[in-house]
Amino acid sequence: MTQTKITFEQFMGVVDTDNEAFVRDLHGYLLDKGCKATFEEKKSGYLASYKYGKPPRAIMNFVFRKNGMLTRIYGERIGNYPDFLNTLPSEMIAHIENSGVCKRLVNNGCSPKCVGYDFMIGDSHFQKCRYNCFEFLMTEKSRPFIKSFIEHEIQERI
């Protein structure tokens, strides 16, 4: 299947009821902050992508996987809000721990354009790939932290 543009309402048609209010709220917040949104149907399912700034750079995506709906956050400025990372619940930290290492940071093995994240949470040092490091399953517990994470990132990109 090729990539096909869809509307926000078509995208919302596949969002489960547990996440519907959160997705609508976060969508409104991101648009109010000046983000540009695109919605596509890809081979792996629907994708919502939000870009911010000039030039526009990805700040987050909503993606679907077998285990549920995920939010992928591009934390380019995480070095400016390290205290926030220490507040993440254990389930979100466990995902970060289990995400792939950044081959570019660790052994210069990835594309020269790709740069991952190098950061600390508590006493733990992480060098992780930008594409799955901050990709969190949306749960009742994680949703407030996801929104706060995005708020921190947007504030640092202003």
C-alpha positions as a printed NumPy array, in Angstrom:
array([[  0.   ,   0.   ,   0.   ],
       [  1.298,   3.453,  -0.842],
       [  1.091,   6.387,   1.522],
       [ -2.296,   8.077,   1.328],
       [ -3.207,  11.398,   2.923],
       [ -6.205,  11.242,   5.229],
       [ -8.104,  13.744,   7.367],
       [ -7.879,  14.176,  11.121],
       [-11.393,  12.761,  11.484],
       [-10.443,   9.669,   9.455],
       [ -7.453,   9.234,  11.748],
       [ -9.663,   9.626,  14.829],
       [-11.893,   6.863,  13.446],
       [ -9.218,   4.296,  14.353],
       [ -8.251,   5.746,  17.741],
       [ -9.584,   3.629,  20.59 ],
       [-12.053,   5.253,  22.974],
       [ -9.557,   5.197,  25.888],
       [ -7.216,   7.518,  23.963],
       [ -9.724,   9.608,  22.032],
       [ -9.99 ,  12.571,  24.44 ],
       [ -6.227,  12.653,  24.97 ],
       [ -5.494,  12.629,  21.227],
       [ -8.024,  15.408,  20.556],
       [ -6.621,  17.487,  23.443],
       [ -3.008,  17.04 ,  22.376],
       [ -3.899,  17.72 ,  18.725],
       [ -5.555,  21.009,  19.732],
       [ -2.62 ,  21.975,  21.957],
       [ -0.081,  21.306,  19.184],
       [ -2.072,  23.279,  16.609],
       [ -2.44 ,  26.174,  19.076],
       [  1.349,  26.205,  19.487],
       [  1.817,  26.489,  15.731],
       [  2.544,  22.879,  14.794],
       [  1.716,  21.598,  11.34 ],
       [ -0.097,  18.261,  11.281],
       [ -0.269,  15.609,   8.587],
       [ -2.216,  12.356,   8.604],
       [ -1.403,   9.39 ,   6.413],
       [ -2.345,   5.808,   5.883],
       [  0.864,   3.793,   5.593],
       [  1.526,   0.119,   5.054],
       [  1.856,  -0.348,   8.827],
       [ -1.304,   1.641,   9.629],
       [ -2.31 ,   5.229,  10.239],
       [  0.274,   7.86 ,  11.206],
       [ -0.214,  11.359,  12.591],
       [  2.847,  13.588,  12.36 ],
       [  3.373,  16.995,  13.958],
       [  6.156,  19.404,  12.987],
       [  7.196,  22.597,  14.699],
       [  9.459,  25.55 ,  13.968],
       [ 11.241,  27.097,  11.039],
       [ 12.317,  25.034,   9.31 ],
       [  9.63 ,  22.602,  10.476],
       [ 11.079,  19.626,  12.359],
       [  9.223,  16.629,  13.727],
       [  8.17 ,  16.981,  17.356],
       [  5.925,  13.923,  17.672],
       [  3.949,  11.174,  15.942],
       [  1.016,   9.004,  16.838],
       [  1.613,   5.47 ,  15.561],
       [ -0.168,   2.143,  15.873],
       [  1.513,  -1.127,  16.783],
       [  0.254,  -4.58 ,  17.745],
       [  0.309,  -3.676,  21.452],
       [ -1.651,  -0.448,  20.972],
       [ -1.334,   3.217,  20.124],
       [  2.021,   4.852,  20.736],
       [  3.339,   8.394,  20.9  ],
       [  6.816,   8.949,  19.473],
       [  8.411,  12.123,  20.817],
       [ 11.44 ,  13.722,  19.192],
       [ 13.225,  15.136,  22.243],
       [ 15.865,  17.178,  20.458],
       [ 16.256,  19.544,  23.41 ],
       [ 16.137,  17.032,  26.292],
       [ 19.419,  18.402,  27.585],
       [ 17.538,  21.562,  28.583],
       [ 15.057,  19.799,  30.879],
       [ 16.905,  16.871,  32.522],
       [ 14.93 ,  17.089,  35.772],
       [ 11.737,  16.187,  33.9  ],
       [ 13.188,  12.862,  32.734],
       [ 13.725,  11.896,  36.381],
       [  9.949,  12.162,  36.956],
       [  8.99 ,   9.558,  34.341],
       [  7.206,   6.472,  35.689],
       [  9.066,   3.168,  35.707],
       [  7.114,   1.773,  32.718],
       [  8.301,   4.658,  30.53 ],
       [ 11.894,   4.376,  31.769],
       [ 11.785,   0.632,  31.074],
       [ 10.851,   1.373,  27.466],
       [ 13.78 ,   3.784,  27.158],
       [ 16.125,   1.177,  28.638],
       [ 14.888,  -1.438,  26.147],
       [ 15.011,   0.809,  23.078],
       [ 17.812,   0.486,  20.545],
       [ 21.165,   2.155,  21.007],
       [ 22.192,   4.907,  18.621],
       [ 24.706,   3.26 ,  16.324],
       [ 26.014,   6.671,  15.28 ],
       [ 26.788,   7.722,  18.867],
       [ 28.119,   4.34 ,  19.974],
       [ 30.248,   3.248,  17.009],
       [ 29.683,   5.778,  14.19 ],
       [ 27.74 ,   3.118,  12.303],
       [ 24.598,   4.865,  11.13 ],
       [ 23.882,   7.629,   8.65 ],
       [ 25.941,  10.793,   9.243],
       [ 22.68 ,  12.768,   9.239],
       [ 21.166,  10.655,  12.011],
       [ 22.012,  11.678,  15.538],
       [ 20.473,   9.977,  18.527],
       [ 20.048,  11.109,  22.103],
       [ 22.778,  11.162,  24.747],
       [ 21.265,  11.803,  28.194],
       [ 21.04 ,  10.76 ,  31.825],
       [ 18.121,   9.592,  33.941],
       [ 19.252,   9.433,  37.539],
       [ 22.631,   7.708,  37.493],
       [ 21.952,   5.871,  34.216],
       [ 23.591,   7.05 ,  30.988],
       [ 21.708,   6.452,  27.727],
       [ 22.763,   6.737,  24.076],
       [ 19.607,   5.851,  22.199],
       [ 18.196,   5.951,  18.663],
       [ 15.93 ,   8.929,  18.054],
       [ 13.303,   6.821,  16.284],
       [ 12.249,   4.584,  19.159],
       [ 13.807,   6.004,  22.325],
       [ 10.817,   8.086,  23.339],
       [  8.087,   5.911,  21.823],
       [  5.574,   5.299,  24.591],
       [  2.447,   3.183,  24.817],
       [ -0.448,   5.468,  25.686],
       [ -1.9  ,   4.41 ,  29.027],
       [ -3.773,   6.165,  31.792],
       [ -0.473,   6.476,  33.659],
       [  1.696,   7.584,  30.74 ],
       [ -0.617,  10.134,  29.074],
       [  0.052,  13.037,  31.52 ],
       [  3.812,  12.479,  31.184],
       [  3.58 ,  12.332,  27.398],
       [  1.797,  15.694,  27.335],
       [  4.271,  17.23 ,  29.783],
       [  7.192,  15.888,  27.738],
       [  5.807,  17.555,  24.604],
       [  5.163,  20.807,  26.495],
       [  8.783,  20.836,  27.694],
       [ 10.095,  20.15 ,  24.191],
       [  7.997,  22.877,  22.559],
       [  9.009,  25.395,  25.236],
       [ 12.677,  24.696,  24.519],
       [ 12.226,  25.015,  20.77 ],
       [ 10.625,  28.471,  20.988]])
